[in-house]
Amino acid sequence: WRSYERSMTQKFLVSAGVYKQSDFGSKPVFDVQYQHKWQLSRLWGLHYGIGWAKHPYDGQDEEQVYGNLGFEGRF
C-alpha cells in the first residue's frame, strides 16, 4: 500500500544454516520472520514483526518465538 509519502510494506524472511559446537557435532539452525513496516510520513516510521527460531545448544534443539518493535525518526 502506498499513498504519497505514506506506505506499508510486508516482509517474509527465511534463513537457515549449520551450527557446530565442540563435543556435540553440528546441527541445522532455522529462523523465520514476518514483518510490517509503516512509513507514517517522510520523517517517521514504525515496524513490528514476529519470528520463530530453532537452534541447537549442548546437543539439544531449542526453539523460541519472539517479537520485535521499532520506531524511527529522521532529523
DRENTORKOL-3810 file (N, C-alpha, C; in nm, 4 decimals):
REM DRENTORKOL-3810
@n.u->0.0833; n.v->-0.1167; n.w->0.0000; ca.u->0.0000; ca.v->0.0000; ca.w->0.0000; c.u->0.0883; c.v->0.1237; c.w->0.0000
@n.u->0.0463; n.v->0.2245; n.w->-0.0761; ca.u->0.1222; ca.v->0.3487; ca.w->-0.0821; c.u->0.0268; c.v->0.4638; c.w->-0.1113
@n.u->0.0468; n.v->0.5728; n.w->-0.0408; ca.u->-0.0287; ca.v->0.6946; ca.w->-0.0641; c.u->0.0649; c.v->0.8125; c.w->-0.0414
@n.u->0.1218; n.v->0.8645; n.w->-0.1487; ca.u->0.2183; ca.v->0.9737; ca.w->-0.1426; c.u->0.3363; c.v->0.9335; c.w->-0.0536
@n.u->0.3580; n.v->1.0037; n.w->0.0583; ca.u->0.4740; ca.v->0.9727; ca.w->0.1438; c.u->0.4470; c.v->0.8606; c.w->0.2432
@n.u->0.3233; n.v->0.8163; n.w->0.2542; ca.u->0.2893; ca.v->0.7098; ca.w->0.3493; c.u->0.2838; c.v->0.5765; c.w->0.2751
@n.u->0.3309; n.v->0.4704; n.w->0.3441; ca.u->0.3287; ca.v->0.3379; ca.w->0.2818; c.u->0.3347; c.v->0.2292; c.w->0.3879
@n.u->0.2972; n.v->0.1096; n.w->0.3467; ca.u->0.3094; ca.v->-0.0094; ca.w->0.4310; c.u->0.3655; c.v->-0.1207; c.w->0.3441
@n.u->0.4709; n.v->-0.1856; n.w->0.3922; ca.u->0.5280; ca.v->-0.2994; ca.w->0.3212; c.u->0.5336; c.v->-0.4188; c.w->0.4164
@n.u->0.5325; n.v->-0.5375; n.w->0.3580; ca.u->0.5416; ca.v->-0.6616; ca.w->0.4342; c.u->0.6697; c.v->-0.7335; c.w->0.3948
@n.u->0.7260; n.v->-0.8065; n.w->0.4885; ca.u->0.8465; ca.v->-0.8843; ca.w->0.4632; c.u->0.8295; c.v->-1.0226; c.w->0.5221
@n.u->0.8696; n.v->-1.1229; n.w->0.4482; ca.u->0.8748; ca.v->-1.2596; ca.w->0.4979; c.u->1.0179; c.v->-1.3064; c.w->0.4778
@n.u->1.0872; n.v->-1.3392; n.w->0.5860; ca.u->1.2286; ca.v->-1.3762; ca.w->0.5815; c.u->1.2476; c.v->-1.5193; c.w->0.6296
@n.u->1.3309; n.v->-1.5928; n.w->0.5596; ca.u->1.3662; ca.v->-1.7292; ca.w->0.5993; c.u->1.5174; c.v->-1.7414; c.w->0.5906
@n.u->1.5785; n.v->-1.7927; n.w->0.6949; ca.u->1.7222; ca.v->-1.8175; ca.w->0.6905; c.u->1.7521; c.v->-1.9537; c.w->0.7520
@n.u->1.8581; n.v->-2.0135; n.w->0.7030; ca.u->1.8994; ca.v->-2.1457; ca.w->0.7516; c.u->2.0513; c.v->-2.1523; c.w->0.7508
@n.u->2.1048; n.v->-2.2364; n.w->0.8355; ca.u->2.2482; ca.v->-2.2529; ca.w->0.8425; c.u->2.2840; c.v->-2.3758; c.w->0.9244
@n.u->2.4105; n.v->-2.3861; n.w->0.9567; ca.u->2.4600; ca.v->-2.5001; ca.w->1.0356; c.u->2.5382; c.v->-2.4447; c.w->1.1544
@n.u->2.5120; n.v->-2.5008; n.w->1.2725; ca.u->2.5806; ca.v->-2.4613; ca.w->1.3948; c.u->2.6661; c.v->-2.5779; c.w->1.4413
@n.u->2.7896; n.v->-2.5502; n.w->1.4735; ca.u->2.8805; ca.v->-2.6555; ca.w->1.5201; c.u->2.9340; c.v->-2.6159; c.w->1.6568
@n.u->2.9252; n.v->-2.7104; n.w->1.7507; ca.u->2.9739; ca.v->-2.6875; ca.w->1.8858; c.u->3.0668; c.v->-2.8034; c.w->1.9231
@n.u->3.1782; n.v->-2.7720; n.w->1.9858; ca.u->3.2748; ca.v->-2.8757; ca.w->2.0264; c.u->3.2078; c.v->-2.9834; c.w->2.1097
@n.u->3.2398; n.v->-3.1076; n.w->2.0825; ca.u->3.1893; ca.v->-3.2257; ca.w->2.1534; c.u->3.0412; c.v->-3.2547; c.w->2.1287
@n.u->2.9733; n.v->-3.1764; n.w->2.0450; ca.u->2.8315; ca.v->-3.2007; ca.w->2.0185; c.u->2.8002; c.v->-3.2118; c.w->1.8691
@n.u->2.8990; n.v->-3.1989; n.w->1.7838; ca.u->2.8758; ca.v->-3.2103; ca.w->1.6406; c.u->2.8075; c.v->-3.0870; c.w->1.5832
@n.u->2.7461; n.v->-3.1062; n.w->1.4675; ca.u->2.6787; ca.v->-2.9935; ca.w->1.4018; c.u->2.5323; c.v->-3.0270; c.w->1.3758
@n.u->2.4495; n.v->-2.9232; n.w->1.3784; ca.u->2.3061; ca.v->-2.9362; ca.w->1.3530; c.u->2.2586; c.v->-2.8132; c.w->1.2781
@n.u->2.1450; n.v->-2.8239; n.w->1.2088; ca.u->2.0938; ca.v->-2.7073; ca.w->1.1361; c.u->2.0294; c.v->-2.6048; c.w->1.2299
@n.u->2.0307; n.v->-2.4792; n.w->1.1854; ca.u->1.9611; ca.v->-2.3701; ca.w->1.2535; c.u->1.8637; c.v->-2.3078; c.w->1.1535
@n.u->1.7480; n.v->-2.2607; n.w->1.2038; ca.u->1.6458; ca.v->-2.2001; ca.w->1.1196; c.u->1.5930; c.v->-2.0739; c.w->1.1854
@n.u->1.5508; n.v->-1.9793; n.w->1.1037; ca.u->1.4856; ca.v->-1.8582; ca.w->1.1533; c.u->1.3839; c.v->-1.8141; c.w->1.0482
@n.u->1.2610; n.v->-1.7877; n.w->1.0929; ca.u->1.1530; ca.v->-1.7425; ca.w->1.0056; c.u->1.0924; c.v->-1.6180; c.w->1.0691
@n.u->1.0727; n.v->-1.5121; n.w->0.9896; ca.u->1.0163; ca.v->-1.3872; ca.w->1.0409; c.u->0.9109; c.v->-1.3325; c.w->0.9455
@n.u->0.8136; n.v->-1.2639; n.w->1.0031; ca.u->0.7140; ca.v->-1.1901; ca.w->0.9256; c.u->0.7080; c.v->-1.0501; c.w->0.9839
@n.u->0.7210; n.v->-0.9471; n.w->0.8984; ca.u->0.7289; ca.v->-0.8092; ca.w->0.9467; c.u->0.6394; c.v->-0.7155; c.w->0.8657
@n.u->0.5950; n.v->-0.6084; n.w->0.9312; ca.u->0.5273; ca.v->-0.4959; ca.w->0.8668; c.u->0.6128; c.v->-0.3723; c.w->0.8893
@n.u->0.6231; n.v->-0.2898; n.w->0.7874; ca.u->0.6927; ca.v->-0.1620; ca.w->0.8021; c.u->0.6012; c.v->-0.0519; c.w->0.7508
@n.u->0.5691; n.v->0.0422; n.w->0.8394; ca.u->0.4838; ca.v->0.1554; ca.w->0.8065; c.u->0.5697; c.v->0.2801; c.w->0.7949
@n.u->0.5606; n.v->0.3486; n.w->0.6830; ca.u->0.6229; ca.v->0.4797; ca.w->0.6688; c.u->0.5108; c.v->0.5799; c.w->0.6922
@n.u->0.5091; n.v->0.6420; n.w->0.8104; ca.u->0.3994; ca.v->0.7288; ca.w->0.8517; c.u->0.4049; c.v->0.8663; c.w->0.7856
@n.u->0.5241; n.v->0.9115; n.w->0.7579; ca.u->0.5469; ca.v->1.0387; ca.w->0.6887; c.u->0.6885; c.v->1.0326; c.w->0.6332
@n.u->0.7337; n.v->1.1432; n.w->0.5764; ca.u->0.8707; ca.v->1.1443; ca.w->0.5251; c.u->0.9724; c.v->1.1270; c.w->0.6383
@n.u->0.9346; n.v->1.1646; n.w->0.7615; ca.u->1.0279; ca.v->1.1629; ca.w->0.8737; c.u->1.0088; c.v->1.0471; c.w->0.9720
@n.u->0.8896; n.v->0.9888; n.w->0.9803; ca.u->0.8602; ca.v->0.8915; ca.w->1.0853; c.u->0.8213; c.v->0.7558; c.w->1.0292
@n.u->0.8698; n.v->0.6501; n.w->1.0967; ca.u->0.8378; ca.v->0.5140; ca.w->1.0559; c.u->0.8188; c.v->0.4222; c.w->1.1765
@n.u->0.7479; n.v->0.3138; n.w->1.1536; ca.u->0.7197; ca.v->0.2149; ca.w->1.2570; c.u->0.7307; c.v->0.0770; c.w->1.1944
@n.u->0.7946; n.v->-0.0165; n.w->1.2653; ca.u->0.7988; ca.v->-0.1540; ca.w->1.2163; c.u->0.7796; c.v->-0.2513; c.w->1.3322
@n.u->0.7217; n.v->-0.3662; n.w->1.3014; ca.u->0.6985; ca.v->-0.4696; ca.w->1.4016; c.u->0.6902; c.v->-0.6041; c.w->1.3303
@n.u->0.7127; n.v->-0.7087; n.w->1.4064; ca.u->0.7076; ca.v->-0.8416; ca.w->1.3464; c.u->0.7116; c.v->-0.9510; c.w->1.4510
@n.u->0.7016; n.v->-1.0721; n.w->1.4012; ca.u->0.7066; ca.v->-1.1907; ca.w->1.4861; c.u->0.7962; c.v->-1.2925; c.w->1.4162
@n.u->0.8620; n.v->-1.3757; n.w->1.4955; ca.u->0.9526; ca.v->-1.4733; ca.w->1.4371; c.u->0.9589; c.v->-1.6018; c.w->1.5178
@n.u->1.0141; n.v->-1.7032; n.w->1.4545; ca.u->1.0359; ca.v->-1.8335; ca.w->1.5175; c.u->1.1764; c.v->-1.8780; c.w->1.4806
@n.u->1.2500; n.v->-1.9278; n.w->1.5787; ca.u->1.3867; ca.v->-1.9730; ca.w->1.5559; c.u->1.4082; c.v->-2.1082; c.w->1.6228
@n.u->1.4946; n.v->-2.1877; n.w->1.5616; ca.u->1.5322; ca.v->-2.3181; ca.w->1.6173; c.u->1.6827; c.v->-2.3320; c.w->1.6023
@n.u->1.7489; n.v->-2.3642; n.w->1.7129; ca.u->1.8939; ca.v->-2.3813; ca.w->1.7103; c.u->1.9363; c.v->-2.4798; c.w->1.8187
@n.u->2.0463; n.v->-2.5504; n.w->1.7966; ca.u->2.0937; ca.v->-2.6441; ca.w->1.8988; c.u->2.1833; c.v->-2.5745; c.w->2.0013
@n.u->2.1829; n.v->-2.6281; n.w->2.1227; ca.u->2.2750; ca.v->-2.5839; ca.w->2.2262; c.u->2.3047; c.v->-2.7041; c.w->2.3141
@n.u->2.4305; n.v->-2.7353; n.w->2.3305; ca.u->2.4732; ca.v->-2.8537; ca.w->2.4047; c.u->2.4027; c.v->-2.9796; c.w->2.3555
@n.u->2.3863; n.v->-2.9894; n.w->2.2238; ca.u->2.3284; ca.v->-3.1094; ca.w->2.1637; c.u->2.1769; c.v->-3.1150; c.w->2.1645
@n.u->2.1102; n.v->-3.0225; n.w->2.2320; ca.u->1.9639; ca.v->-3.0217; ca.w->2.2386; c.u->1.9084; c.v->-2.9077; c.w->2.1521
@n.u->1.8000; n.v->-2.9359; n.w->2.0793; ca.u->1.7360; ca.v->-2.8316; ca.w->1.9994; c.u->1.6554; c.v->-2.7384; c.w->2.0897
@n.u->1.6718; n.v->-2.6084; n.w->2.0682; ca.u->1.5955; ca.v->-2.5075; ca.w->2.1411; c.u->1.5141; c.v->-2.4274; c.w->2.0415
@n.u->1.3908; n.v->-2.3965; n.w->2.0768; ca.u->1.3036; ca.v->-2.3168; ca.w->1.9917; c.u->1.2630; c.v->-2.1905; c.w->2.0659
@n.u->1.2390; n.v->-2.0839; n.w->1.9908; ca.u->1.1901; ca.v->-1.9614; ca.w->2.0525; c.u->1.0978; c.v->-1.8892; c.w->1.9561
@n.u->0.9975; n.v->-1.8275; n.w->2.0109; ca.u->0.9090; ca.v->-1.7372; ca.w->1.9374; c.u->0.9381; c.v->-1.5986; c.w->1.9924
@n.u->0.9558; n.v->-1.5020; n.w->1.9052; ca.u->0.9929; ca.v->-1.3684; ca.w->1.9500; c.u->0.9215; c.v->-1.2628; c.w->1.8677
@n.u->0.9190; n.v->-1.1431; n.w->1.9206; ca.u->0.8615; ca.v->-1.0292; ca.w->1.8508; c.u->0.9604; c.v->-0.9152; c.w->1.8486
@n.u->0.9415; n.v->-0.8243; n.w->1.7550; ca.u->1.0241; ca.v->-0.7048; ca.w->1.7520; c.u->0.9360; c.v->-0.5841; c.w->1.7210
@n.u->0.9785; n.v->-0.4698; n.w->1.7712; ca.u->0.9045; ca.v->-0.3457; ca.w->1.7548; c.u->1.0049; c.v->-0.2327; c.w->1.7469
@n.u->0.9859; n.v->-0.1427; n.w->1.6514; ca.u->1.0765; ca.v->-0.0296; ca.w->1.6370; c.u->1.0058; c.v->0.0940; c.w->1.5865
@n.u->1.0568; n.v->0.2081; n.w->1.6268; ca.u->1.0047; ca.v->0.3371; ca.w->1.5849; c.u->1.1249; c.v->0.4201; c.w->1.5420
@n.u->1.1155; n.v->0.4864; n.w->1.4279; ca.u->1.2308; ca.v->0.5625; ca.w->1.3812; c.u->1.1887; c.v->0.7015; c.w->1.3355
@n.u->1.2803; n.v->0.7937; n.w->1.3514; ca.u->1.2593; ca.v->0.9310; ca.w->1.3067; c.u->1.3863; c.v->0.9849; c.w->1.2437
@n.u->1.3695; n.v->1.0681; n.w->1.1469; ca.u->1.4853; ca.v->1.1298; ca.w->1.0794; c.u->1.4862; c.v->1.2780; c.w->1.1103
@n.u->1.6058; n.v->1.3302; n.w->1.1374; ca.u->1.6183; ca.v->1.4715; ca.w->1.1706; c.u->1.7114; c.v->1.5386; c.w->1.0735
END
